[in-house]
């Protein structure tokens, strides 16, 4: 019988692509989220929350085309045979919420949300199937002012979290400019959607592959270091040159000057664009900038409209003091989701740090977003303009931790009152309540073990100190306080067990009436 029970026991194992989160990270995440929330509230955004589960058809990108919609989302059937899915992001549920409740909501509707999202994708290093996002969106405004505000809020959030200027950048582009480029090279029709997507994906890889690698993907294709071959978009040399000229504009600090440079030509200059690094960049001449834009978007209406929208955003950045070293144009910003219709942006950390193996690393993007004017229309049939920004919470927290920007608060562990006499648990609980009543986190040991095991328990909890009152202390009206960290430090210099036993390391006896004040003093010293 026992053997059969053992065989039927489930194996204690974590599901693939998921992870457990410990107390220190949870507390750190909560502090970080409170900081982000404070910035968003300061901008006038209001909290709202949608459920983890939506009807699969509401997710849009993942409409089922088979008996089971298992591509990208975790799905299951309800008892009425309706397909339900865990939410893939926080934006699609918001679009459903607005479409369902728009008659009760103010216009524009400004909200923020935080929570877990789930993706049924192959996990990898640092890539999980469950992760947290923090979004802010303005729904119901077509004004570029809404897009500009989101970018400024992203910059303010980084600084509120302790990332100084020059160590982050908000990169801005416009999908309409990209549409203009696609139209100018002749791949804007509905029959060219597949090739257009390949081009956009190639542009998005500029940081990783460089211009040569991108040009290979624009042409016949590219073989990587492992020998794997990726088929390209099959553009001709003239088309590739035009896209390359567009990418040459990337990361120009054009928000430091007016975007009027796009609309006039002065003397021809030869200054090449320089990529930013911690706020250091140079700006080409007006004529060179104007000529470059004409080369890539020509007279396409979508391209010009995208330029005009960025002009209006730049006016607001300049007026609000967000130009120098904070917000840049970056031609390589494409954004992976397919529903963006206008300005798109990403927030990138520029500083370098070392990973757990001591190797240098760049953090890259920790958030992004853009304008998505067609998402709510899926439900209503009417265009509802919207724009928003999403922070990858887990990724940002990992970056802040490596940078030393998360607070290490070991003192958040409780003071532990040891139970030396089980018949006097009421006395020990009274001490605990006195400490808690004065704002000190405390607990009474509720196990059944002796003093040695209780001390080990307090040490594992990370407790800063323990409270001890045996029979002798009770008779004297005293309590003993033992500083665990200091005691461990002093014990390291003790050479023998006899010496250790003869010493009462890092502990002090005080009158029971002075328990609270004595504990406070010891904690303050920490």
C-alpha positions in Angstrom: 0.0 0.0 0.0 2.8 2.4 1.0 4.7 1.6 -2.2 1.6 2.3 -4.3 1.1 5.7 -2.6 4.7 6.6 -3.3 4.3 5.8 -7.0 1.2 8.0 -7.2 2.8 11.1 -5.6 3.1 14.1 -7.9 6.6 15.3 -8.6 7.3 18.7 -7.0 8.4 20.7 -10.1 7.8 24.2 -11.4 5.9 24.4 -14.7 8.1 25.2 -17.7 8.4 28.9 -18.4 7.2 30.0 -15.0 9.0 31.0 -11.8 8.5 31.4 -8.1 9.0 34.9 -6.6 10.5 35.3 -3.1 9.7 37.8 -0.4 12.5 40.3 -1.1 11.6 40.6 -4.8 7.9 40.9 -4.0 8.6 43.8 -1.6 11.0 45.4 -4.1 8.4 45.1 -6.9 5.8 46.7 -4.7 8.0 49.7 -4.0 8.8 50.0 -7.7 5.1 49.8 -8.6 4.2 52.4 -6.1 6.7 54.8 -7.6 5.4 54.2 -11.1 1.8 54.6 -9.9 2.7 57.9 -8.2 4.0 59.3 -11.6 1.0 58.1 -13.5 -1.4 59.5 -10.8 0.5 62.8 -11.0 -0.3 62.9 -14.7 -4.0 62.5 -14.0 -4.4 58.8 -15.0 -6.9 56.7 -13.0 -6.6 53.0 -12.1 -8.8 50.4 -13.7 -8.5 46.6 -13.8 -9.7 43.9 -16.1 -9.8 40.1 -15.4 -7.1 37.7 -16.4 -9.4 35.8 -18.7 -11.1 37.2 -21.9 -13.1 35.6 -24.7 -10.5 34.5 -27.2 -12.1 36.4 -30.0 -11.6 39.6 -28.0 -7.9 39.3 -28.1 -7.9 40.1 -31.8 -4.6 38.9 -33.0 -5.3 35.4 -31.9 -8.7 34.6 -33.3 -8.9 30.8 -33.5 -8.4 29.4 -37.0 -8.4 25.8 -35.8 -10.4 23.7 -33.5 -8.2 24.9 -30.6 -6.7 28.4 -30.6 -3.3 27.4 -29.1 -1.0 29.8 -31.0 0.5 32.3 -28.6 -2.2 32.1 -25.9 -3.3 29.7 -23.2 -6.9 28.8 -24.0 -9.7 26.5 -22.8 -13.4 26.0 -23.4 -16.1 27.1 -21.1 -19.1 25.0 -20.2 -21.1 26.7 -23.0 -18.3 25.8 -25.5 -17.1 29.4 -25.7 -13.3 29.7 -26.1 -11.6 31.6 -23.3 -7.9 32.7 -23.0 -5.6 34.1 -20.5 -4.8 37.7 -21.5 -1.8 38.1 -23.7 -1.3 41.8 -22.8 -3.2 44.6 -21.0 -4.2 46.6 -24.1 -6.7 44.2 -25.8 -8.7 43.8 -22.5 -8.8 47.6 -22.2 -10.1 48.0 -25.7 -12.9 45.5 -24.9 -13.6 47.4 -21.6 -13.9 50.8 -23.4 -16.1 49.4 -26.2 -18.4 47.8 -23.6 -18.6 50.9 -21.3 -17.9 53.9 -23.4 -21.2 55.5 -22.7 -20.3 55.7 -19.0 -16.6 56.8 -19.5 -15.2 60.4 -19.9 -13.7 61.2 -23.3 -10.8 61.0 -23.4 -10.5 58.1 -21.0 -7.1 58.1 -19.2 -6.3 55.0 -17.2 -3.5 52.8 -15.9 -3.4 49.1 -15.2 -0.9 46.7 -13.7 -1.0 42.9 -13.7 0.2 39.5 -15.0 0.0 38.6 -18.6 0.5 35.1 -20.2 2.0 34.0 -23.4 2.0 30.4 -24.7 5.5 30.7 -26.3 8.7 28.8 -26.1 10.5 30.0 -22.9 14.2 30.9 -22.9 16.8 32.7 -20.7 14.9 35.6 -19.0 11.9 34.9 -21.1 8.9 33.6 -19.2 5.3 32.6 -20.0 4.0 34.8 -17.2 5.2 38.3 -16.5 3.9 41.6 -15.3 3.2 44.8 -17.2 2.2 48.3 -16.1 0.3 50.2 -18.8 -1.1 53.8 -19.1 -3.4 54.7 -22.0 -5.4 57.6 -23.3 -8.4 56.4 -25.3 -10.5 58.9 -27.3 -7.9 61.5 -28.3 -6.4 61.8 -31.8 -4.1 64.6 -30.7 -0.3 64.1 -30.9 -0.4 65.8 -27.5 -1.6 62.5 -26.0 1.4 60.7 -27.6 3.8 63.4 -26.4 2.5 63.2 -22.9 3.0 59.4 -22.7 6.7 59.9 -23.8 7.2 62.6 -21.2 5.6 60.4 -18.5 8.0 57.5 -19.5 11.0 59.8 -19.0 9.7 61.0 -15.6 9.1 57.4 -14.5 12.7 56.5 -15.2 14.0 59.4 -13.2 11.6 58.7 -10.3 13.1 55.2 -10.2 16.6 56.6 -9.9 17.7 56.4 -13.5 19.5 59.8 -14.2 19.3 61.7 -17.4 21.8 60.4 -19.9 21.4 56.8 -18.7 18.0 56.3 -20.4 16.4 57.5 -23.6 12.9 57.5 -25.0 13.0 56.7 -28.7 10.3 57.9 -31.0 9.2 57.0 -34.5 6.0 57.1 -36.5 4.4 54.1 -38.3 3.0 56.6 -40.9 6.6 57.5 -41.8 7.4 53.8 -42.2 4.2 53.5 -44.4 5.6 56.4 -46.5 8.9 54.5 -46.9 7.0 51.3 -47.9 4.9 53.3 -50.4 8.0 55.0 -51.8 9.6 51.7 -52.6 6.4 50.2 -54.1 5.4 47.6 -51.5 2.3 49.3 -49.9 -0.4 47.3 -51.6 -2.5 44.5 -50.0 -0.6 41.9 -52.0 2.7 43.0 -50.5 1.8 42.5 -46.8 4.1 39.6 -46.3 7.1 41.3 -47.8 6.3 44.5 -46.0 6.4 42.6 -42.7 9.8 41.1 -43.5 11.1 44.7 -44.2 9.7 46.0 -40.9 11.3 43.0 -39.0 14.6 43.7 -40.7 14.5 47.4 -39.7 13.7 46.4 -36.1 17.0 44.4 -36.1 19.2 47.4 -36.8 20.7 47.5 -33.3 21.6 43.8 -33.3 22.7 43.3 -36.9 23.9 46.7 -38.0 23.1 48.2 -41.4 24.9 45.5 -43.4 22.9 42.7 -41.7 19.7 44.6 -42.3 20.5 45.2 -46.0 21.1 41.4 -46.4 17.6 40.8 -44.9 16.1 43.4 -47.2 17.7 41.6 -50.2 18.1 37.9 -50.7 18.6 36.9 -47.1 21.2 36.4 -44.4 23.2 33.5 -43.0 24.0 33.9 -39.3 27.0 32.6 -37.3 25.4 29.2 -36.8 24.9 28.7 -40.5 21.1 29.1 -40.4 19.8 31.1 -43.4 17.0 33.6 -43.1 15.2 34.5 -46.4 15.0 38.1 -47.1 12.4 40.5 -48.5 13.8 40.3 -52.1 14.0 44.1 -52.6 16.0 45.3 -55.5 19.2 47.5 -55.0 17.4 50.8 -55.5 14.7 49.9 -52.9 17.4 48.8 -50.5 19.3 52.1 -50.9 16.1 54.0 -50.1 15.5 52.0 -46.9 19.2 52.4 -45.9 18.9 56.2 -46.3 15.9 56.1 -44.0 17.9 54.2 -41.4 20.7 56.7 -41.7 18.4 59.2 -40.0 18.2 57.0 -36.9 18.9 58.4 -33.4 19.2 62.0 -34.5 18.6 64.4 -31.7 16.1 66.4 -33.8 14.0 67.3 -30.8 16.8 69.6 -29.6 16.0 71.8 -32.7 12.6 72.3 -34.4 11.3 69.8 -36.9 11.1 72.7 -39.2 14.4 71.4 -40.5 12.3 68.8 -42.3 10.5 71.5 -44.2 13.2 73.9 -45.4 16.7 73.6 -47.0 19.6 75.8 -46.2 23.2 75.3 -47.2 24.3 71.7 -47.9 26.3 70.1 -45.1 28.2 66.9 -44.9 28.0 66.1 -41.1 27.0 62.5 -40.7 24.5 61.5 -38.0 26.1 60.2 -34.8 24.4 57.6 -32.6 23.6 58.8 -29.1 25.4 57.4 -26.1 24.5 58.8 -22.7 23.2 62.0 -24.2 26.2 62.8 -26.5 25.2 63.2 -30.1 25.6 65.6 -33.0 23.0 67.0 -35.4 23.3 67.2 -39.1 22.7 70.4 -41.2 19.1 71.3 -42.0 19.7 70.8 -45.7 21.1 67.4 -45.3 18.2 66.4 -43.0 15.6 67.8 -45.5 17.2 66.1 -48.4 17.4 62.8 -46.6 13.7 62.8 -45.7 12.8 63.7 -49.3 14.9 60.7 -50.4 13.0 58.2 -48.2 9.4 59.4 -48.1 9.2 61.5 -51.2 5.8 63.2 -51.6 3.8 60.4 -49.9 0.9 61.7 -47.9 1.3 59.2 -45.1 5.0 60.0 -44.7 4.3 63.7 -44.6 1.5 63.2 -42.1 3.9 61.3 -39.8 6.4 64.1 -40.0 3.8 66.7 -39.1 2.7 64.6 -36.1 6.3 64.5 -34.9 6.5 68.2 -35.4 3.6 68.8 -33.1 5.0 66.4 -30.5 8.4 68.2 -30.7 6.7 71.5 -30.0 5.4 70.1 -26.7 8.7 68.4 -25.8 10.5 71.7 -26.3 8.0 73.8 -24.4 8.0 71.3 -21.5 11.8 71.0 -21.4 12.1 67.4 -22.6 14.4 67.9 -25.5 18.0 67.6 -24.6 19.2 64.1 -23.6 15.8 62.6 -23.0 13.8 62.0 -26.2 15.1 61.2 -29.6 13.9 60.2 -33.0 15.0 56.7 -33.9 14.1 55.3 -37.4 14.6 51.7 -36.2 11.7 51.7 -33.7 9.0 49.6 -35.4 7.3 47.9 -32.4 6.4 44.2 -32.7 2.6 44.3 -32.4 0.8 44.8 -35.6 -1.9 47.2 -34.5 0.1 50.4 -34.2 -1.1 53.2 -36.5 0.9 56.3 -35.7 3.7 57.4 -33.3 5.6 54.5 -31.6 8.1 54.7 -28.8 10.4 52.7 -26.7 12.3 53.4 -23.5 15.8 52.1 -23.4 18.4 52.0 -20.6 21.8 53.1 -21.9 24.1 52.3 -19.0 26.2 49.1 -18.9 26.3 46.7 -16.0 27.5 43.2 -15.4 25.4 40.1 -15.3 25.5 37.3 -12.7 28.6 35.9 -14.5 30.4 39.2 -14.4 30.0 39.8 -18.1 29.2 43.3 -19.4 25.6 43.7 -20.6 23.2 46.4 -21.9 19.7 46.4 -20.7 18.0 47.6 -23.8 14.3 48.3 -23.9 12.3 48.2 -20.7 9.0 49.6 -22.1 7.3 50.7 -25.2 4.0 51.6 -26.8 2.4 53.8 -29.4 -0.9 54.8 -31.1 -3.5 52.1 -31.9 -6.5 53.8 -33.5 -8.1 50.7 -34.8 -8.3 48.4 -31.8 -11.5 49.5 -30.2 -13.1 49.7 -33.6 -13.0 45.9 -33.8 -15.9 45.9 -31.3 -17.8 49.1 -32.3 -17.2 49.5 -36.0 -16.3 53.1 -35.3 -12.7 54.5 -35.1 -11.7 55.3 -31.5 -8.2 56.9 -31.3 -6.0 55.6 -28.5 -2.3 55.7 -27.4 -0.5 54.1 -24.6 2.8 52.9 -23.0 3.6 49.6 -21.3 6.5 48.9 -18.9 7.9 45.4 -18.7 7.9 45.3 -14.9 10.0 42.2 -14.4 12.6 43.3 -16.9 12.8 46.8 -15.4 13.1 45.5 -11.9 15.9 43.1 -12.9 17.7 46.1 -14.4 17.2 48.3 -11.3 18.5 45.4 -9.1 21.7 45.0 -11.1 22.2 48.8 -11.0 21.7 48.8 -7.2 18.6 50.9 -7.5 16.4 48.5 -5.4 16.5 49.0 -1.7 17.8 46.1 0.4 15.8 46.2 3.5 16.8 43.2 5.7 15.2 45.0 8.7 11.8 44.3 7.2 12.1 40.8 8.6 10.3 40.6 12.0 11.7 40.7 15.4 11.1 37.2 16.8 10.0 36.6 20.4 11.3 33.2 21.5 9.1 30.8 23.5 11.3 29.6 26.4 8.4 28.4 28.5 5.4 27.0 26.6 3.2 27.6 29.7 3.8 31.3 29.3 2.8 31.8 25.7 0.4 34.6 26.8 3.3 36.6 28.2 5.2 36.3 25.0 2.2 37.2 22.9 1.7 40.3 25.0 5.3 41.4 24.2 4.6 40.8 20.5 1.5 43.0 20.7 3.4 45.7 22.4 6.0 45.8 19.6 3.4 45.7 16.9 1.4 48.5 18.6 4.5 50.7 18.3 5.0 50.0 14.6 7.6 47.2 15.0 7.2 44.2 12.9 7.2 41.2 15.2 6.1 37.6 15.7 6.0 35.0 18.4 7.6 31.6 17.5 4.7 29.3 17.0 6.6 26.0 16.4 7.3 23.3 19.0 11.1 23.2 18.9 13.6 24.2 21.6 15.8 27.3 21.8 18.5 26.2 19.4 16.0 25.5 16.6 14.2 28.7 17.4 17.4 30.7 16.9 18.0 28.9 13.6 14.4 29.8 12.6 15.0 33.5 13.4 18.3 33.4 11.5 16.6 31.9 8.4 13.9 34.5 8.6 16.5 37.2 8.4 15.4 38.6 11.8 17.5 41.5 13.0 17.1 40.5 16.7 15.3 38.1 19.0 13.6 38.7 22.4 14.4 36.1 25.1 12.8 35.8 28.5 13.4 32.6 30.4 12.6 31.9 34.0 15.6 33.8 35.4 14.8 36.9 33.3 11.1 36.7 34.3 12.0 36.6 38.0 14.2 39.7 37.6 11.6 41.5 35.4 14.0 41.6 32.5 14.1 40.6 28.9 17.2 39.8 26.8 17.7 41.2 23.3 20.1 39.4 21.0 21.4 41.1 17.8 21.7 38.2 15.4 23.8 39.8 12.7 26.3 41.3 15.2 26.3 38.0 17.2 27.2 36.1 14.0 30.0 38.6 13.2 31.5 38.3 16.7 31.2 34.5 16.8 33.4 34.3 13.7 36.3 35.4 15.8 35.7 32.9 18.6 38.2 30.1 18.5 36.6 27.3 20.6 33.2 26.0 21.6 34.0 26.6 25.3 34.8 30.2 24.6 31.6 30.6 22.6 29.6 29.0 25.4 31.1 31.3 28.0 30.2 34.4 26.2 26.8 36.1 25.6 27.6 37.6 22.2 25.8 40.8 21.1 23.0 40.6 23.7 21.8 42.9 26.4 19.3 42.7 29.2 16.8 45.5 29.8 13.8 45.9 32.1 10.7 44.5 30.6 9.0 47.9 30.8 11.7 49.2 28.4 11.3 46.5 25.8 9.9 48.7 23.1 12.3 51.5 23.5 15.3 49.2 23.6 14.2 47.3 20.5 13.7 50.6 18.6 17.2 51.7 19.5 18.8 48.5 18.3 16.8 48.7 15.0 17.8 52.4 14.5 21.5 51.4 14.8 21.0 49.1 11.9 
